[in-house]
Amino acid sequence: MKRKITLFTFLLLSTLSFSQLGPVGHLTIFSEDGDRFTLILNGEVINDTPQTNLRVEDLNQPYYNAKIKFEDNSLADITKNNLMLTDVDGVFADVTYKIKRDKNNKTKMKMNYFSSIPVRPDFIPPTNVHVIHYGAPRPVAVIQEPVRGATQTTTTTTTQTGGTSVGVGVNVGGVNMGISINDNMGNGAVTQTTTTTTTHTGTVVSHDGHDHYEEPVRGCGGRTCMTPANFNAALATIKKQSFEDTRLKTAKQVINVNCLNVDQIMQIANLFSFEDNKLDFAKYAYDYCTEPRNYFKLNGIFSFSSNVDELSDYVQSRQ
């Protein structure tokens, strides 16, 4: 009976997990005349800072109601309902729309379909495009209660008689689902003990005679680093470049629109043969690193201590 319950639970969770994975589309909007704008999709503000060339990735709906508000208040807003992110067959695409001024009325703006290409996981946007990953959490200030340790363990013991009962709790898209499986054929008592261990990744600091929990410092605006799949695709693209200068330019192009952790930055830096290029890239990548506290690890990529000192001085000047 236990095997059947375990197998059922595994299949259920697997089905629910895979059902959450689905195709996505990408949207690029650019202003032909360089007018800076803010994009609103389905009532949600996408970019806090007005842009002239904006790309929104990982959109999971085929249609959106879009509104464009311009930094220049003299320009009329644009409203476009049912902005389409799929092709004629309903397949998600990488779609581009163009904003331009009306020829007869310079304050009247238009947004028209410009082009569409298939979605490519290894696509690297140009450096002049501001990229936003839809659904990525924005940095939120969190106030933590004072703690004395870094680990908390909670143990819960439940005893039930008159049969075997197994409960499965699943969260799907923010909706909690509870499933119970009862085996009324059994007559024994079942004791279930659950132990949960929570590990804090921050540090405990002392201030004014009191200990406080401090969240780890995150760089790159609090965004997460590139996923392994996207990073491997970017790494392969950089490797394909035959000349060192071109390889360096491509690497900078990648991080201009992405965040990297220290290990990812190190992997790219080790692609360069010349230490000057390693140092150049290491300095450039600092502002795009999600874990600036660990930047000291990059010291190991250099053969000359002068480069280590120069990078250390640069990092200190940026803090």
Helices and strands as residue ranges (DSSP letters): H 2-19, E 25-31, E 37-41, E 44-45, E 53-59, E 63-70, E 78-84, E 93-101, E 109-118, E 130-133, E 151-160, E 164-172, E 175-183, E 190-199, E 203-207, E 210-214, G 220-222, H 228-239, H 244-256, H 262-269, H 275-285, G 286-288, G 292-301, H 305-318
